[in-house]
């Protein structure tokens, strides 16, 4: 994931299959929480989102796809590796 802290910029996300998508985030509540430092995330985290995908033909006749994140539903941290098992 590549991010930008400007609302008008697009972020780059993994699509889960090895590819990437560029998407803008339209979730105002998410932006407000980031501005107030109420949400944090880091490398390896996943975002569960409601996303809109629009495919259209451009004025030049090219097929294009636009992704917009409508709502960030959850920030999912990566699984933590257990170094030691508790005694039984």
Helices and strands as residue ranges (DSSP letters): E 11-14, E 20-25, H 28-35, E 46-57, E 63-76
